[in-house]
Amino acid sequence: MAQTEEKYVNVAPRSGLVTRHISNDTVIGHTDGAWHKGNLIGGLGWAFHRNEASGGITTVLEHGSQSELYVSSPLMAEALAMRLAIEKAMERGILKIVMHSDTLILINAITSGHPIKEIIESSKTSKLMFLCFRL
């Protein structure tokens, strides 16, 4: 039986910093959103990688980006980027994933189970919230 090396990741829920276990068979996803106020255009980016057990090598599995029209705020752009990444993970059949975002407000909304009104009421991100709060 193959030996699984364990990794740890820090997450920041409302109660403070917590260390969680990440095994080598877990995909790590990163998202980022950008917003242009004048045109209400959002830029959505995502990447998936896996840390290999030997040598600390990181393998990029997939990455991508796209633009979205009629994005109301920077927070909405971040939420849309997260939704896009989760959809791509589901399309790939990824079953174990840890998502990273640079937007603590979004992460807190997802991990606390208390969604932000702007995000939950948007038809663009309601699917994200359904997926996250069903996990």
Buried (B, 14 or more C-beta within 10 A) or exposed (E): EEEEEEBEEEEEEEEEEEEEEBEBEBBBBBBBBBBEEEEBBBBBBBBBBBBEBEEEEEEEBBBEEEEBEEBBBBBBBBBBBBBBBBBBBEEEEBEEBBBBBEBEBBBBBBBEEEBBEBBBEBEBBBEBBEBBEEE
